[in-house]
């Protein structure tokens, strides 16, 4: 394991704990997007560019956007 891989693994672990510890859904969506980007960097460091590209698309863009859309729909329904 190289120093880059170890660093990426530590960053992913810390960000994963932050995602779980964050209670506000809006902030959690933002932290989850950053976590997805860090996970993509980890996949790139272990030479899996196809998985990294998929993770960047899904983890960094799609999931936070879907969470934000769901939150907007819930707020709209509550009003």
Secondary structure, DSSP 8 states (H G I E B T S, - for coil): --HHHHHHHHHHHHHHHHHHH--SHHHHHHHHHHHHHHHHHHHHHTT-HHHHHHHIIIIIIIHHHHHHHHHHHHHHHH-
